[in-house]
Amino acid sequence: MPPYCHNVKREQFLKKRLTTEQRKILTDHSALYNRLPEDLKTKLEGLMHVFLHEVDFEVDGFSEVTEEMRICVAAEACVLILTRGYDSYSQLRRVCIYKKLVRKNKKIAGSANRYEVKLDWHSCLQGMRWGADNHNVILHEFAHVLDQADDAEAQSIPVAVDSIADRRKWKEVIAREYPKIKAAQVYSLVHTIDKYALTSNAEFFSCATESFFERSKELRQYNPEIYELLQDYYGLDPLQWEEAKSQRDSQLTFIKTFGPLLFLLLVTAAILILGMYDYISTGGILCCFAPVLSILLYIWWTLNVPTSDSR
């Protein structure tokens, strides 16, 4: 397909949205998706359609590729390119999902190069569901894809070869942070990035990416230079999502707790004013309060008493 036609096709996919059923898959499985602001969710959906069109899915140990697999992998992978654009995955061709992924007789969670990603499905589900445990195999492996996209080398420097200043900056930060991670492991000091980053130079960027999205607050607090480096690279600030979600939760809590009370005060004031001007008799006032209180009690109960969870 000529480049022009290819780009037109992508533009068409970028305008598409997920179905209600596809969104439910993500709300049920992805803690990261549930944290995203609505504008980023909209952008994510378009990127997912491009991903699902251009990347082939295969399975090993399963009878078929399920919609759940496709939607979950596409969503988590495309979070990494929300502001970078789909060209970051332009060389990616295949995702293979395993029931049990083994390398050298040892079970692993995933592996990746710039053309192909292999994923253990159980590890994927675990990583998606627990959004603050610092382990997300999909984010980890697709960070490897980004790392290798320009130079085919996994060395935790995911910027273009000809970007000399940026590459120097990454090298300097990694050189400073590696000893800190090692010291944290030896002396039990605080460091957000998982010790798996010490396995090789290739793992620093992927592990840091997991922390950036899953433990944003801790990474920003204890390792601000890494956070700012990743913030600049991904063009995102997950810490703001946490704060926005916290503010929304506080507002909802206030409304649920005090909303019925405020409504009761307004209704009471209205009834008393009507009584003062003899629009309602004393008996009528008392009769008005009985159903109002009953309704408010029911509203409060509905909003504040948690429902049982059968899962």
N, C-alpha and C positions, 0 to 999 in steps of 0.2 A: 504494500500500500504506500503511495507517495506520501511524503511528510505532511503536505498540506491536508490531505484527506484524513490522515491519522490524527492530526491536531483537531480537525473539525469533529471527528468522532469522539475524541476525549471531551471536547467542550459540551457535546450533547449529553454524555454520561455525567459530567459534573453538575448538570442541572437536575438530575434525577434524585428522587427521594426514596427512602425505605418505606416498606409497607408497615402497617400496624403490627403484623405478626413478626416481622424482622426486628422492629424496635423492641418488641417484648422479649425477644431472645437476648438482646443486649441489656435491657433493664434487669433481667433475671440473672445474668451471668457476669456482667462487667461492672465492677466498682468504679473503674476509671471512666467509663461512658456515663455513668450516673453523676459523676462530678462535673462533667463538661458543661459550660454555659450553653444556652440554646443556640447562639449564633455559631459556635464552633461545632455543635452537633449537626447543624444544617450543612456546614462545609464538609464535615467528615462524611456525611452520607454520599455526597457527590464523588469524593475521592474513593470511597468504597466501591462504587459502581465501576469506576475506571479499573480499579484493582481486580475486581471479580471478572471483568471482561478480558483483561490482559494476562492474568496469571492462571495457569492450569493447576487444578487440585488433584492430588492422588492420595490413596490410602493404602496402608499396609496393616493387615490384621482385622480390618473392618470390611463389611460387604459392600459399602458404598460411601461416597462423600455426602454428608448430610448438610442441610441448609444451616444448621447450628454451627457446624465446623466452618463453613465458608464465611458466615456473617461474623462470628467471633474473631477469627483470624484477621479478616479484612479490617475490622474496626480497630483492633489494637494496633495493627501494623500501620494504619493510616493516621493514627494520632500523631505518630512521629513526623509526618510530612504535612501537617495541617497548614503550616505557613511556608514550607519549603517547596511544595508542589510535587506532582507525580513524577517528574523527571528524575527525582532521587531514586526511584525504583525502575528506571527505564530498562535496566538490564535483567531485572528479575523475571524469571520464566515459570518457575514451578514451586509449589508448596506441597510437601508430602507429609501426611499425618499418620502417625504410627500408633498402634495399640500398645506396643512396647518397643521403644527405640533403644537399640543396643549397639555399642561400639567397643570392639576389643573385649567381648564377653562382659561388658559392664553397662548397666542401664544408664542412659543419659536423658536429659530433658529436651535437648535440641542441638542442632548444629546449623551453620549457614555459611554460604559464600554469596557473591553478588548475583549469582544466577539461580540459586536454589536454597530453600529453607526446609529443614526437616524438624518435625515437632512431635513430641510425645503428648498425646491428647489429654491424658489425665493430668499431666503437669500443667498444660495450658489452662484447663478448667480451674485448677487450684490457684494458679497465679492470678487469674482474672477475678476470681471470687473474693479473695482476701487482698483488698486493694492497698493495704498499708504494711504488708509483711516484708517488703523489700525484695520480693521474688516474683518476677513476671516473665516467664520464659518467652512469650511472644515479643514483648518489648526488647528483651535481651537479644534474641536472635536477629530481629530486624534492625537493631542498632548495629549488629555486625555487618548487615547488608550495606547500611549507610557508610560504615567505616571503610569498606572495601570498594565502594562504588567508583571512586575516581582512580585509584591506583592498584586495585586488586590485592592490596596488602592490609591485613588486620593488625594495626599497630596503635589503635586508639587516637588516630589523627584523621578525623572524618572530613577534612576540608580539602579543597582542590590543590593539586600538586603545584600549580603556578601561583597559588596564594601564599607567597613567602612569609609575609608578616603574620598571617593567621596561623600558619604551621609552626612558626617559631613560638608564638604565644601558647599553643597547645603543648608543645614539647616542654616549655618552661613550667607550665602548671603541673603536668604529669611528673616531671622531675622533682618538683617540690612536694607533691602529694603522696607519691609512693612511699617515701620514708615515714610519713605520718600514719599511713595505713598499717605499715609494718609495726611501728611503735605502738599503735593502738592495740594490735593483736598481742604483742609481747607484754605490755604493761597494763592491759585492760583499760585503755583510755577511750574517750569518746571519738568515734568516727562513724559516720553514717553509712558509707559505702561498704558493701559486704567484703569479707576477706577473700572471696573467690577472685576478686580483682587482682590479687597477688599471684594468681596462677601463671599469668603471662601478660605482656604488654597489651595483647589483644583484648583482654578482659576488662581493662579499666573503663573504657568508654561505655561498654554495655552495662556493667554493674552501676556505673555512675548514672546512666540513663534510668535504670530501675529506681534508684534513690530519688532522682529528680522528679519523677512522676508519682512515686508511692510514698516517699517521706520528704516531701518538699520543705516542710517547716524545719525539720532537723538538719537537712542539708544546707539550707540557707543560714541557719543559726551557727552550725559548727564548721561548715566548709563553704563560706560565702563566695570564694573565688571560683570554686567548681560550679556552684549554682549559677553565678553570673555568666560563666563561660557557656554552660548548657542553655541558659535562658537566651543568650545571643544566638546560639547555633539553631535551636528549635524555634525561636521567635515566639515563645510561649512563657507564661508565668503561672505554673500550677498552684503556687501559693495563693494567688488571687482567687482561684477557684475555691480553695478551702475557706478563705475568708468570706467570700460571697455566700457559700453554702451555709457557713456558720451564722451569718447575718439573717439569711432566709429562715433558718431553723429557729433563731431567736424570735423573729417576727411572728412565725407561725405559733410558737409556744405562747407568746403574749396574747395573740388573738384567741387561741384555744382556751387559755386560762381566764382572761379578763373580758373577752368579747361578750359572753352572755351577761356578765355583771353590768357592763356599760349599757347594754341593751335594756336590762331591767331598770336601771336608773333613769334612762330616757323615757321608758314607758310609764314608770311611776310618776315622773314629773308631769308628763302629759295628762295622766288621769287626775292627778291632784289639781292641776290648773283648771281642767274641765269641771271638777267638783267645786272649786272656789267660785266659778262663775255660774254655778247651778245648772250646768249642762248635764251633770250626772248626779244622782242622789247618793247619799251615804251608802245605802244598800247596793246601789249600782257599782260604786267604787269597789266594794268588797267582792262583788260578783266578778268584776273585771280582773281582779288580782289572781283569783283561783286558777283560771285557765292559763294566764300568762306565766305564772310560776311553774305550772305543770309542763308547759312547753319548754321553758328555759331549763328546767331540770333534765328533760329529755335531751335537749341540745348539748348541755354540758356533759352528760353521760356518754353520748355518742362521740364527742370530740376528744374526751380525756381518758376514757377507760380503754385500755389496749385490748385488741382482739386476739384470740388465740391463734397460734401458728402451728399448723399440723405438719410442717416439713421436718 
